[in-house]
Amino acid sequence: MNFTHLHLHSQYSLQDGLGSIDQIIDRTQKLKMRALALTDHDGLIGGIEFYKKAMQVGIKPILGCEVRIRSNFSPNHLTHLILLAKDNTGYHNLCRLISQAHLSSPQGIPAIDHTILSCYREGLIVLSGCLQGEIPLLIARKEYQEAERAALWFKRTFGVENFFLEISFHGLEQEKHINQYLIALGKKLSIPLVATNNVHYPEMEQFPFQKITNIIANQSSKRHLHHPPLPNNQYFLKSGAEMQELFSFLPEALKNTEKIAEQCQLDLELGKIKLPSYQTPHPYSVSEYLEKLCLENLKKYYPDPSSQAFYRMKYELEVINQMGFAGYFLIVRDIVNFAKQNDIPVGPGKGSAAGSLVSYLLNITEVDPLRFKLFFERFLNPHRIDLPDIDIDFGQIGRDRVIDYIFQRFGREQVTHVCAINTYAARSAVRDAGKALGLSTQELAKIVKMLPHFSSPGVVEASLRYLPELKQLPYYEEPLRSLFSYACFMEGKPRHLAAHASAIIIANQPLADIIPLALSPEGEIVSQYEKESIKDLGLLKIDILGSRSLTVMQKTLQSLNEHNIAVHLKQIPLNDPLTFYHLKKGETLGVFQLESSGMSSLLKQLAPSTLEDLIAALSLYRPGPLDSGMTKQYLKNKIEQSLIEYPHERLQDILKDTYGVIIYQEQVIQVASAIAGLNPGGADLFRRAISSRSPAVMKEQHHNFMVKSAQQGISSYDAQRIFNLIEKFAYYGFNKAHSTSYALLSYLSCYLKVHYPAHYLASLLTYGMGYYDQDRYLQEARRFRISILPPDINKSQAGFSVEGKAVRVGLLKIKGMGPKQLNGILKMRENGGSFLSLHDFCARGASLRITRNVIENLIKVGAFDFTGYPRSVLLNLLPLIIEENKKERRYVNSYKSANKNQCC
């Protein structure tokens, strides 16, 4: 018979479910079930992934949730209830209820009350829940009248066709009593029954892992993760036959699972773009206003606009408007403009957005796509309806102001952070599994120390196999055998939600109406869907990224300005000999994207003399090109250009800048256009297909390429050679638009470093720091003959600062110095002038409560050397000065008190 599971937990029932969506769907397929519900605790984290993957294999997805209710009839309990979305209205109400549960319980367990539940009841089917449900709990406590009243409330609120008494049996004595009463209650009140199994793991054999997961959850300080341990191994995804055997005496309860599945008709329209509206000045529409702005800047950037620039702009605008994305570009422009108007540095571009002339004309990007031969179709393909990604780098200092502006500009209800699903890494998996098994903290610390810090599936297993120190452990004996077995299983499982480092959603309606919201551990409101699910829903996601390099460059320019040296990034020549001299030498310590030893070595071999060479370097210094021989071939061809052979004369102009090697994805598009006659949009689809490396797709693309090449007059021999070349390099080809943007930043940061090393390195030491520790950058400063001056209480700023041709260490580097104390010292110095002595500093700084240890540290690093006394003498005097200051304060306070009493 047909049966549908309606109570099922995946791994997104955080620390109370085990199965991944793939594992659950795979098991459902094997059992030949036609529909399935996902009802994770407190949310829909895996909802879109589940919906999408179930639809792909022909399983009907039912989205639901096991919510917690503040019971009217059992006020001391938070009870469980299963809600299923019957249709789109039900889905939106489910999102509202989940969001309300989380946002109304910032310090506690997410829950809703009956009033909220009744407000958002439309489109929902309700099951009375497991043993923790309100009605089963009342029955277990023999409060039968209250159980009846509760059942009647649900029946009246949701209607007889939408409320079911849930009956399940996992072999527990308690269930027998409750089930008997539920059956009787159903007959008495004419409420239908439905059979479920409370699924927490796909296979019966996974029960031991579920048990350890529950122990770990109950050790957490987060109460919402606490769940009663499951008593036996019957909470797995059972077959229809197994469910029929359990409930053969209740055939209608089994049939009702199919009836509910038929009732549920949810259509989420994945892939449909849902952009927020953008208010334009009267009388312009969004498309008209976008064109107006582009035309204005076309004249500015191209004083004598070539036909190429004009027609490229018209073409891009036509595609953008046709796809309905005009408002998106205006929104991004608005955000970038705010940053630039408020002196918050913005990167020249990121990703494929730099390939758009419209982005350039709107000041979203600062790379001319015509000059660098960048393709719009790589960014926005008219043959592939997909929301383009415009990711933006902002200075690390100032990024928070940009985010605040987005919330204010577009409405706090319509903007939120995207969640990131934090998973168990190797170390955390071993640590938590060990605690659950009762291993000592000291023993676990020794084992964890042996494991790598990085996280990816299989790290624990690989470490046991390859790391000598771990291989010496008796990991095949208990308790280590169980420890590593559980840790391997847990690795990669979701642990908790956090706010994504950069991704933000902007919607055209309150987000709680269309996606479930939650709170991150830091208290930020986040979507329960991660960024791929947000993309599937067609919502606008923008990555607001923080760049320390942009901040370093900005602070360098500010430091120069304070020393009356005016430098403007846009006026820096892109062919500066000194900059390229240092790049050729690989002297790039502290330079954006170029300071690693590997990159430095590549630069020495490549000897860049133009920005194009630098663009190539960033594209070539990646594992793919290095391992495939692409980088080696490029270097060889650059050195011995007479040996370059072009596969076809049509490709010479395309490949001459990269010495006959296909480095960029944009070049793949050009080659496909030149040889097979594909238009740029079709050529980009061809590039994507080849990059996928799917055998079936490759076969189809090969046939099409050969046919179309023949139509262009290309011989089958040449076409095959060129296809082989594309096949070899397309997978490793890099996005030239991204490389161009970052190469420009690399060049500019190198220019600032070699021309103004003191200012640049002072900013880097204060705001940046790259691959290496502080000592390496201090050595680099000395290599530029820059003296490093010790801290001085009268001259040091918060961070490193420039004095002539020297760099002064900042007070922030003093051990124990807090930001409040530091700001107080700087303000005191600004208002009252320089400190005259150690005594003066202690007297004036008494209100700041600077500890004796901090003052001692200041003395030890030379901050009071200006007094002329040896540091040892000052350290000996310090206790006497502190005591003297105390006496003076007591005297002053008593004098004030006496005067006050006399006045009274």
C-alpha positions in Angstrom: 0.0 0.0 0.0 1.0 3.7 -0.4 2.1 5.5 2.7 3.5 9.0 3.3 5.7 9.9 6.2 4.4 13.1 7.7 6.7 13.5 10.8 10.4 13.4 9.8 13.5 15.1 11.1 16.6 15.7 9.0 20.1 16.8 10.1 18.5 20.3 10.1 16.7 19.5 13.3 19.9 20.7 14.8 21.6 18.0 17.0 18.4 15.9 17.0 18.3 14.5 13.5 20.9 12.7 11.4 19.9 12.2 7.8 21.1 14.6 5.1 18.5 15.6 2.5 20.2 13.4 -0.1 20.2 10.4 2.2 16.5 10.8 3.1 15.4 11.2 -0.5 17.5 8.3 -1.6 15.9 6.1 1.1 12.4 7.3 0.1 13.1 6.5 -3.5 14.2 3.0 -2.6 11.0 2.5 -0.6 9.1 3.7 -3.7 7.1 6.3 -1.8 5.4 9.0 -3.8 5.4 11.8 -1.2 7.3 12.9 1.9 7.1 15.6 4.5 10.0 17.4 6.2 9.1 18.6 9.7 12.3 19.7 11.4 12.3 21.3 14.8 11.7 25.1 14.9 12.3 25.8 11.3 12.7 25.2 7.6 16.4 25.3 7.3 16.6 22.5 4.7 13.2 23.3 3.2 14.2 24.6 -0.2 16.9 22.1 -0.6 14.4 19.3 0.2 11.7 20.8 -2.0 14.1 21.1 -5.0 15.7 17.7 -4.7 12.5 15.9 -4.1 10.8 17.5 -7.1 13.8 16.5 -9.3 13.3 12.8 -8.6 9.5 12.8 -8.7 8.8 12.7 -5.0 6.1 15.2 -3.9 7.6 17.4 -1.2 5.5 18.5 1.8 7.1 21.3 3.8 6.3 21.4 7.5 7.7 22.1 10.9 7.5 20.8 14.4 6.9 24.0 16.3 6.6 24.5 20.1 3.5 25.9 21.6 3.0 27.7 24.9 0.1 25.6 26.0 -3.2 27.1 27.2 -4.1 23.9 28.9 -0.6 23.0 30.2 0.9 26.4 31.1 4.2 25.0 32.5 5.1 23.1 29.3 6.2 24.0 25.8 4.5 21.3 23.8 5.2 20.1 20.2 2.9 20.4 17.2 3.3 19.4 13.6 2.3 22.0 11.0 2.2 21.2 7.3 1.9 23.7 4.5 -1.1 22.8 2.4 -0.5 25.4 -0.2 1.4 28.7 -0.8 -0.8 30.5 1.8 0.1 27.8 4.3 3.8 28.1 3.4 3.8 31.9 4.0 1.9 31.4 7.3 4.4 28.8 8.3 7.2 31.2 7.7 5.4 33.9 9.8 4.9 31.5 12.7 8.5 30.2 12.7 9.8 33.8 12.5 7.5 34.9 15.3 8.6 31.9 17.4 12.3 32.9 17.1 12.1 36.6 17.2 9.7 36.8 20.2 12.0 34.5 22.2 15.4 36.2 22.0 16.8 34.6 25.2 14.8 31.4 25.3 13.3 28.5 23.4 11.5 29.6 20.2 7.8 29.1 20.7 4.4 30.6 19.8 1.1 30.8 21.6 -2.4 29.8 20.6 -3.4 33.3 19.7 -0.6 33.7 17.1 -1.3 30.2 15.8 -4.9 31.0 15.2 -4.0 34.3 13.4 -1.9 32.4 10.8 -4.0 29.2 10.5 -5.0 29.5 6.8 -3.5 26.9 4.5 -2.1 24.7 7.3 -2.7 21.1 8.2 -2.1 20.3 11.9 -1.1 17.0 13.5 -1.4 16.7 17.3 2.2 15.8 17.7 4.4 13.2 19.4 4.5 12.3 23.1 5.6 15.9 23.7 2.5 17.2 22.0 -0.1 19.0 24.1 -2.9 16.4 23.8 -0.6 13.4 24.4 0.9 15.1 27.5 -2.5 15.8 29.0 -3.5 12.2 28.4 -0.3 10.9 30.0 -1.1 13.0 33.0 -4.7 11.6 33.0 -6.1 15.1 32.5 -8.7 13.8 30.0 -11.1 16.7 30.1 -8.3 19.1 29.3 -7.1 16.9 26.5 -10.6 16.9 25.0 -10.9 20.7 25.3 -7.5 21.1 23.6 -8.6 18.8 20.8 -11.8 20.7 20.3 -9.9 24.0 20.2 -7.7 22.7 17.3 -10.7 21.3 15.5 -12.6 24.6 15.7 -9.6 26.7 14.8 -8.4 24.7 11.8 -11.5 22.9 10.7 -12.2 19.1 10.8 -10.5 18.6 7.4 -7.2 20.2 8.6 -6.7 18.7 12.1 -5.6 15.1 12.7 -4.9 13.2 15.9 -1.4 11.8 15.4 -0.9 8.2 16.4 2.5 6.5 16.4 4.0 3.5 18.0 7.7 2.9 18.6 7.3 -0.1 21.0 6.8 2.0 24.2 4.3 1.1 26.9 3.4 4.7 27.4 2.3 4.9 23.7 -0.2 2.1 24.1 -2.2 4.0 26.8 -2.0 7.3 24.9 -3.0 5.6 21.5 -6.0 3.9 23.1 -7.3 7.2 24.4 -6.5 9.0 21.1 -8.5 6.4 19.2 -11.4 6.9 21.6 -11.1 10.7 21.5 -11.1 10.6 17.7 -14.4 8.7 17.6 -16.0 10.8 20.2 -15.1 14.2 18.6 -15.2 13.0 15.0 -11.5 13.9 14.5 -9.6 11.8 12.0 -6.5 9.9 13.0 -3.2 9.8 11.1 -0.4 7.3 11.5 3.2 8.5 11.7 6.6 7.4 12.7 8.7 10.0 14.5 11.7 9.7 12.0 15.1 11.0 13.3 17.5 8.9 11.1 17.1 7.1 7.8 18.4 3.7 8.7 17.8 1.6 11.9 21.6 1.0 12.2 22.2 4.7 12.8 20.5 4.6 16.2 23.9 4.7 18.2 24.9 7.9 16.4 21.5 9.4 17.2 22.0 8.5 20.9 25.4 10.3 21.0 24.0 13.3 19.2 21.3 13.6 21.8 23.9 13.4 24.6 25.9 16.2 22.9 22.8 18.3 22.5 21.8 18.0 26.1 25.3 19.1 27.2 24.8 22.4 25.3 24.1 25.6 27.1 21.4 26.4 24.5 18.2 25.1 25.9 16.5 24.9 22.5 18.9 22.1 21.5 17.9 19.9 24.5 15.9 16.9 23.4 14.9 13.8 25.4 17.0 10.8 24.3 15.2 8.4 22.0 14.6 5.2 23.9 15.2 2.6 21.1 16.1 2.1 17.5 12.6 2.4 16.0 12.8 6.0 15.0 14.0 5.4 11.5 12.4 5.9 8.0 10.2 2.8 7.9 8.7 1.2 4.7 5.0 1.3 3.9 4.8 -2.4 4.7 6.4 -1.9 8.2 3.9 0.9 8.9 1.0 -1.3 7.7 2.1 -4.0 10.1 2.2 -1.6 13.0 -1.3 -0.1 12.2 -3.1 -2.9 10.4 -6.0 -2.4 13.0 -6.3 1.3 11.9 -6.4 1.3 8.1 -8.0 4.7 8.0 -5.0 6.2 9.9 -2.7 4.9 7.2 -5.0 6.1 4.3 -5.1 9.5 5.9 -1.4 9.9 5.2 -2.2 9.7 1.5 -5.2 11.9 1.9 -3.1 14.6 3.5 -0.4 14.3 0.8 -3.1 14.8 -1.9 -4.3 17.9 0.0 -0.9 19.5 0.0 -0.4 21.4 -3.3 2.6 23.7 -2.7 4.1 25.5 -5.7 7.1 27.6 -4.7 8.0 28.7 -8.3 11.7 28.3 -7.8 13.9 30.5 -10.0 11.3 33.3 -10.4 13.1 36.6 -9.7 11.6 38.7 -7.0 13.4 42.1 -6.9 12.6 45.0 -4.5 11.2 48.1 -6.2 13.4 51.2 -6.5 11.9 54.7 -6.2 13.0 56.8 -9.2 12.7 60.6 -9.6 9.5 61.7 -11.3 8.7 61.2 -14.2 11.3 58.4 -14.9 10.6 54.7 -14.9 13.5 52.5 -13.6 14.6 51.6 -17.1 14.4 55.3 -18.2 16.3 56.5 -15.2 19.0 53.8 -15.7 19.5 54.9 -19.3 19.6 58.6 -18.3 22.4 57.9 -15.8 24.4 55.8 -18.2 24.1 58.4 -21.0 25.4 61.1 -18.7 28.4 59.1 -17.7 29.0 57.9 -21.2 29.8 61.5 -22.2 32.0 61.8 -19.1 34.0 58.6 -19.5 34.2 58.7 -23.3 34.4 62.4 -24.3 34.1 61.4 -27.9 31.9 58.3 -27.5 32.9 55.7 -30.0 30.2 53.7 -31.7 31.6 50.6 -29.8 30.9 52.2 -26.4 27.5 53.6 -27.4 26.2 50.4 -29.0 27.6 48.3 -26.1 25.7 50.5 -23.6 22.5 50.2 -25.7 22.9 46.5 -25.9 23.5 46.0 -22.2 20.6 48.2 -21.3 18.3 46.3 -23.6 19.2 43.0 -22.0 19.0 44.4 -18.5 15.6 45.9 -19.1 14.3 42.8 -20.9 15.3 40.7 -18.0 13.7 43.1 -15.5 17.0 43.9 -13.7 17.1 47.7 -14.0 16.0 48.2 -10.4 18.8 45.9 -9.2 21.5 48.0 -10.8 20.0 51.2 -9.3 19.9 49.6 -5.9 23.6 48.6 -6.1 24.5 52.1 -7.4 22.6 53.6 -4.4 24.7 51.5 -1.9 28.0 52.3 -3.6 27.2 56.0 -3.9 26.4 56.1 -0.1 29.8 54.6 0.6 31.8 56.9 -1.7 29.9 60.0 -0.4 30.8 59.0 3.1 34.5 58.4 2.5 34.1 54.6 2.8 36.5 53.0 0.3 34.9 50.8 -2.4 36.8 48.2 -4.5 37.1 48.7 -8.3 35.1 45.5 -8.9 34.7 41.9 -7.9 33.7 38.8 -9.9 32.2 39.1 -13.3 30.4 42.5 -12.7 33.4 44.3 -14.0 32.5 42.9 -17.4 29.5 45.2 -17.6 29.8 48.6 -19.2 26.6 49.7 -17.4 28.2 48.8 -14.0 31.2 51.0 -15.1 29.0 53.9 -16.2 27.1 53.8 -12.9 30.3 53.9 -10.8 29.6 50.5 -9.4 32.9 49.3 -10.9 36.0 51.2 -11.9 37.4 49.0 -14.6 36.8 49.9 -18.2 35.5 46.7 -19.8 36.2 47.9 -23.3 39.8 48.6 -22.6 40.4 45.2 -21.0 38.2 43.2 -23.5 35.7 42.0 -20.8 32.4 40.4 -21.8 29.0 41.4 -20.6 27.6 37.8 -21.3 30.1 36.4 -18.7 28.2 38.5 -16.2 24.6 38.5 -17.5 23.7 36.1 -20.2 20.4 36.8 -22.1 20.2 33.1 -22.8 20.2 32.2 -19.1 17.7 33.9 -16.8 19.6 34.2 -13.6 20.0 37.0 -11.1 23.5 38.5 -11.7 25.9 38.6 -8.8 27.3 42.1 -8.0 29.5 41.5 -5.0 31.2 44.6 -3.6 34.4 45.1 -1.5 34.2 47.9 1.0 36.9 49.0 3.5 36.8 47.0 6.7 36.4 50.2 8.6 33.1 51.6 7.3 31.5 48.4 6.1 29.2 48.4 9.2 27.9 51.8 8.2 27.1 50.5 4.7 25.1 47.7 6.2 23.3 50.1 8.6 22.4 52.3 5.6 21.0 49.3 3.7 18.7 48.5 6.6 17.6 52.1 6.9 17.2 52.7 3.2 15.2 49.6 2.3 13.4 48.9 5.6 14.4 46.7 8.5 11.6 44.3 7.9 12.7 43.9 4.3 16.4 43.4 4.9 18.2 40.7 6.8 21.5 38.8 7.0 21.7 35.5 5.2 22.5 32.6 7.5 25.6 30.4 7.4 25.2 26.8 8.6 28.1 26.1 10.8 29.1 22.5 10.7 31.2 20.2 12.8 34.9 20.4 11.9 37.3 17.6 12.7 38.4 19.2 16.0 34.9 20.1 17.2 33.5 16.7 16.2 36.2 14.9 18.3 35.8 17.3 21.2 32.0 17.0 21.5 32.0 13.2 20.9 34.7 12.8 23.5 32.7 14.8 26.1 29.6 12.7 25.4 31.6 9.5 25.9 33.0 10.8 29.2 36.6 11.3 28.2 38.6 13.8 30.3 39.2 17.3 29.1 43.0 16.8 29.3 42.9 13.6 27.2 40.7 15.2 24.6 43.0 18.3 24.4 45.9 16.1 23.6 44.1 14.3 20.7 42.5 17.5 19.4 45.9 19.2 19.2 47.0 16.5 16.7 44.2 17.3 14.3 44.3 19.9 11.5 42.5 23.2 12.0 40.9 23.2 8.5 37.5 21.6 7.9 36.3 19.4 5.0 34.5 16.1 4.9 36.8 13.2 5.8 39.5 15.0 7.7 39.2 12.8 10.8 39.5 9.6 8.7 42.4 11.0 6.6 44.2 12.1 9.7 44.0 8.7 11.3 45.4 7.2 8.1 48.2 9.6 7.4 49.3 11.6 10.5 52.1 9.8 12.3 51.2 11.1 15.8 47.6 9.9 15.5 48.6 6.5 14.1 50.5 5.9 17.3 47.3 6.0 19.3 45.4 2.7 20.0 42.4 4.0 18.0 41.2 0.5 17.3 40.6 0.0 21.0 37.9 1.4 23.2 37.1 4.2 24.0 39.1 5.7 21.1 37.4 3.4 18.6 34.0 4.8 19.5 35.4 8.3 19.7 36.7 8.4 16.2 33.7 6.4 14.8 31.3 9.0 16.2 33.6 11.9 15.2 33.8 10.7 11.6 30.0 10.5 11.5 29.4 13.9 13.0 32.0 15.7 10.8 30.2 18.0 8.4 26.9 17.8 10.2 25.1 21.1 10.9 25.8 22.5 14.3 24.1 25.9 14.5 23.1 28.9 12.5 25.3 32.0 12.3 25.2 35.2 10.3 26.9 34.9 6.9 30.1 37.1 6.9 28.8 39.3 4.0 25.5 38.2 2.4 22.4 40.4 2.9 18.9 39.9 1.4 16.8 42.9 0.2 13.2 42.1 -0.5 10.1 43.9 -1.7 8.0 42.9 1.2 8.5 41.9 4.9 10.9 39.0 4.9 9.1 37.1 7.7 6.2 36.7 5.2 8.3 34.8 2.6 11.2 33.1 4.4 11.6 31.8 8.0 13.8 34.0 10.2 15.9 33.1 13.2 18.5 34.7 15.6 22.2 34.0 15.3 24.2 33.3 18.5 25.2 37.0 18.5 21.5 38.1 18.4 21.4 39.2 14.7 18.2 38.4 12.7 19.1 35.9 9.9 17.3 34.0 7.3 17.0 30.2 8.0 17.8 29.6 4.4 21.5 29.7 3.3 22.5 31.6 0.2 21.8 28.8 -2.4 18.2 28.5 -1.2 17.9 32.3 -1.3 19.1 32.3 -4.9 16.6 29.5 -5.7 13.8 31.6 -4.3 14.8 34.5 -6.6 15.5 36.9 -3.8 18.1 39.7 -4.1 21.3 38.8 -2.3 24.2 41.2 -2.1 27.6 40.4 -0.7 28.9 43.4 1.3 32.5 42.3 1.8 35.0 43.9 4.1 38.5 44.5 2.7 41.4 45.3 5.0 43.5 46.2 1.9 41.1 49.0 1.0 41.2 50.3 4.5 45.1 50.2 4.4 45.1 52.2 1.1 42.6 54.7 2.4 44.5 55.3 5.6 47.7 55.6 3.6 46.2 58.4 1.6 44.8 60.1 4.7 48.3 59.9 6.3 49.8 61.5 3.2 47.2 64.2 3.2 48.0 65.0 6.9 51.6 65.5 5.7 50.5 67.8 2.9 51.1 65.2 0.1 48.1 64.9 -2.2 47.7 61.6 -4.0 44.6 60.5 -5.8 44.2 56.8 -6.8 42.5 57.6 -10.1 45.5 59.8 -11.1 48.2 57.2 -10.4 49.8 56.2 -13.7 49.4 52.5 -14.6 52.8 52.2 -16.2 55.0 53.4 -13.3 58.6 52.1 -13.8 59.4 51.9 -10.0 56.3 49.9 -9.3 57.0 47.4 -12.1 60.7 47.2 -10.9 59.6 45.9 -7.5 56.9 43.6 -9.1 59.6 42.0 -11.3 61.8 41.5 -8.3 58.9 39.8 -6.5 59.3 42.4 -3.7 55.6 42.3 -2.8 55.5 41.8 1.0 52.3 43.6 2.2 50.9 44.0 -1.4 47.3 43.0 -2.0 47.1 39.4 -3.4 50.8 39.3 -4.2 52.7 38.8 -1.0 52.8 35.0 -0.6 56.2 33.3 -1.4 54.6 31.4 -4.3 53.2 34.5 -5.9 56.5 36.3 -5.4 58.3 33.5 -7.1 55.9 33.5 -10.1 56.3 37.3 -10.5 60.1 36.9 -10.7 59.6 34.4 -13.5 56.9 36.3 -15.3 58.6 39.7 -15.0 55.4 41.8 -15.4 55.8 45.1 -17.3 52.1 45.9 -17.9 48.9 45.7 -16.0 47.8 42.9 -18.4 50.8 40.8 -17.1 49.6 41.3 -13.6 46.1 40.3 -14.6 47.6 37.1 -16.0 49.6 36.4 -12.9 46.5 36.5 -10.6 44.7 34.1 -13.0 47.7 31.7 -13.3 48.6 31.4 -9.6 45.9 28.9 -8.8 46.0 25.1 -8.2 44.3 24.3 -11.5 46.6 26.2 -13.9 49.7 25.3 -11.9 48.9 21.5 -11.9 47.6 21.4 -15.5 50.7 23.0 -17.0 48.9 26.1 -18.1 51.2 28.4 -16.0 54.3 26.6 -17.3 53.2 26.9 -20.9 52.4 30.6 -20.5 55.9 31.4 -19.0 57.6 29.4 -21.7 55.7 31.2 -24.5 56.3 34.6 -22.9 60.1 34.0 -22.8 60.3 32.4 -26.3 57.6 34.2 -28.2 59.0 33.0 -31.6 57.9 29.5 -30.7 54.2 30.5 -30.2 51.9 28.6 -32.6 48.3 29.7 -32.9 45.8 26.8 -33.5 44.1 28.9 -36.2 44.7 32.3 -37.7 41.3 33.5 -36.4 42.6 33.0 -32.9 45.7 35.2 -33.1 44.1 38.4 -32.0 42.3 36.6 -29.2 45.3 34.8 -27.8 48.2 37.2 -28.6 48.0 39.0 -25.2 48.4 35.7 -23.4 51.0 34.2 -25.7 48.8 31.6 -27.3 47.5 30.2 -24.1 43.7 30.3 -23.2 43.8 31.7 -19.6 40.5 33.4 -19.3 36.9 32.3 -19.4 36.3 35.4 -21.6 38.8 33.9 -24.2 36.9 30.7 -24.3 33.8 32.7 -25.3 35.8 34.5 -28.0 37.3 31.3 -29.4 33.8 29.6 -29.6 32.5 32.7 -31.3 35.4 32.9 -33.8 35.4 29.2 -34.7 31.9 28.0 -34.3 30.1 31.3 -35.0 28.3 31.3 -31.7 27.0 34.6 -30.4 28.5 35.7 -27.1 25.5 34.5 -25.0 25.6 31.1 -26.7 29.4 30.9 -26.4 29.1 31.5 -22.7 26.6 28.7 -22.4 29.1 26.5 -24.3 31.9 27.5 -21.9 29.8 26.6 -18.9 28.8 23.3 -20.4 32.5 22.4 -21.2 33.5 23.5 -17.7 31.0 21.1 -16.1 33.0 18.1 -17.5 29.9 15.9 -17.7 30.6 13.1 -20.2 27.0 13.4 -21.7 27.2 17.2 -21.9 30.7 17.0 -23.4 29.6 14.6 -26.1 26.6 16.8 -27.1 28.8 20.0 -27.0 31.5 18.3 -29.1 29.0 17.3 -31.8 27.4 20.8 -31.9 30.9 22.5 -32.0 32.0 20.3 -34.9 28.9 20.9 -36.9 28.9 24.7 -36.4 32.6 25.0 -37.1 32.1 23.2 -40.4 29.4 25.7 -41.2 32.0 28.5 -40.6 34.4 26.9 -43.1 36.7 25.3 -40.4 38.2 21.9 -41.3 37.3 19.0 -39.1 41.0 18.6 -38.2 41.3 22.2 -37.0 37.9 22.1 -35.2 38.9 19.0 -33.3 42.3 20.5 -32.3 40.6 23.7 -31.1 37.9 21.8 -29.2 40.6 19.7 -27.5 42.4 23.0 -26.5 39.1 24.4 -25.1 38.4 21.2 -23.3 41.9 21.3 -21.7 41.8 24.9 -20.5 38.1 25.8 -20.1 37.9 24.1 -16.7 40.9 26.0 -15.4 40.2 29.3 -17.2 39.6 32.2 -14.7 37.2 35.1 -14.8 39.3 37.9 -16.4 36.9 40.6 -15.1 37.7 39.6 -11.5 41.4 39.3 -12.2 41.4 42.7 -13.8 39.7 44.4 -10.8 42.1 42.7 -8.3 45.2 43.3 -10.4 44.3 47.0 -10.4 44.1 46.9 -6.6 47.4 45.0 -6.4 49.1 47.5 -8.6 47.8 50.5 -6.7 48.8 49.1 -3.3 52.3 48.3 -4.7 52.6 51.8 -6.0 51.7 53.3 -2.6 54.1 51.0 -0.9 57.2 51.7 -3.1 56.6 55.5 -3.4 55.4 56.1 0.2 56.7 53.2 2.2 56.6 54.8 5.6 52.9 55.8 5.2 51.9 52.5 3.6 53.6 50.3 6.1 52.4 52.3 9.1 48.8 51.8 7.8 49.5 48.2 7.1 50.8 47.6 10.6 47.8 49.3 12.1 44.9 48.2 10.0 46.0 45.4 7.8 48.5 42.6 8.4 48.6 39.9 5.7 50.2 36.5 5.5 53.0 37.2 8.0 53.4 38.4 11.6 54.3 42.0 12.6 58.1 41.3 12.7 58.2 40.6 9.0 56.6 44.0 8.2 58.9 45.8 10.6 61.9 44.2 8.8 60.4 45.3 5.5 60.2 48.9 6.8 63.9 48.7 7.8 64.7 47.4 4.3 63.2 50.7 3.0 65.6 52.5 5.5 62.6 53.5 7.7 63.5 53.8 11.4 61.1 52.2 13.9 60.6 54.6 16.8 59.5 53.2 20.2 56.2 54.3 21.8 56.1 57.8 23.3 53.4 58.9 25.6 53.4 62.4 24.0 53.9 61.4 20.3 52.4 58.0 19.7 48.9 57.8 18.2 46.7 54.8 18.6 48.3 52.9 15.8 51.6 53.2 13.9 52.2 56.8 12.7 54.7 58.6 10.4 57.3 61.0 11.8 59.5 62.3 9.0 61.1 59.2 7.5 60.4 57.1 10.6 57.4 55.1 11.9 56.4 55.5 15.5 54.8 52.5 17.3 51.3 53.2 18.5 50.0 52.9 22.1 47.5 50.2 21.0 50.4 47.8 20.9 51.0 48.2 24.7 50.1 45.0 26.5 47.0 45.5 28.6 46.0 48.8 27.0 42.2 48.9 26.5 40.5 51.1 23.9 38.7 53.1 26.6 42.0 53.9 28.4 43.7 54.7 25.0 41.1 57.1 23.9 41.2 58.8 27.3 44.9 59.3 27.1 44.7 60.7 23.6 41.9 63.1 24.5 43.7 64.2 27.7 46.8 65.0 25.7 44.7 66.9 23.1 42.9 69.0 25.7 45.6 69.5 28.3 48.8 69.3 26.2 51.8 67.0 26.5 52.5 65.1 29.7 55.4 66.8 31.6 56.6 63.8 33.6 55.5 60.3 34.9 54.1 62.1 37.9 52.0 64.4 35.6 50.7 61.4 33.6 49.7 59.5 36.8 48.0 62.5 38.3 46.1 63.5 35.1 45.3 59.9 34.2 43.9 58.9 37.6 40.3 59.1 36.4 41.0 56.6 33.7 41.9 53.9 36.2 45.0 52.8 34.2 46.4 49.8 36.1 49.9 49.8 37.5 50.8 46.9 35.1 49.9 49.0 32.0 52.0 52.0 33.3 54.9 49.6 33.9 54.6 48.3 30.4 54.6 51.9 29.0 57.8 52.5 30.9 59.4 49.3 29.8 58.8 50.0 26.0 60.2 53.6 26.4 57.0 55.7 26.4 58.6 57.9 29.2 62.1 58.0 27.9 61.5 61.7 27.1 61.9 62.4 30.9 65.6 61.6 30.7 65.4 59.1 33.6 66.5 55.5 33.0 63.6 53.1 32.8 64.8 51.2 35.9 64.6 54.4 37.9 61.1 55.2 36.7 60.0 51.7 37.6 61.3 52.1 41.1 59.7 55.6 41.4 56.3 54.4 40.1 54.9 52.9 43.5 55.9 56.1 45.3 54.3 58.3 42.6 51.1 56.3 42.8 51.0 56.5 46.6 51.7 60.2 46.5 48.9 60.8 44.0 46.5 58.8 46.2 47.4 61.1 49.2 46.9 64.2 47.1 43.4 63.0 46.0 42.5 62.2 49.5 43.6 65.6 50.7 41.7 67.3 47.8 38.5 65.3 48.5 38.6 66.0 52.2 39.2 69.8 51.5 36.2 69.8 49.2 34.1 68.0 51.7 35.0 70.4 54.5 34.2 73.4 52.4 30.9 71.9 51.4 30.0 71.3 55.1 30.9 74.9 55.9 28.7 76.2 53.1 25.8 74.1 54.5 
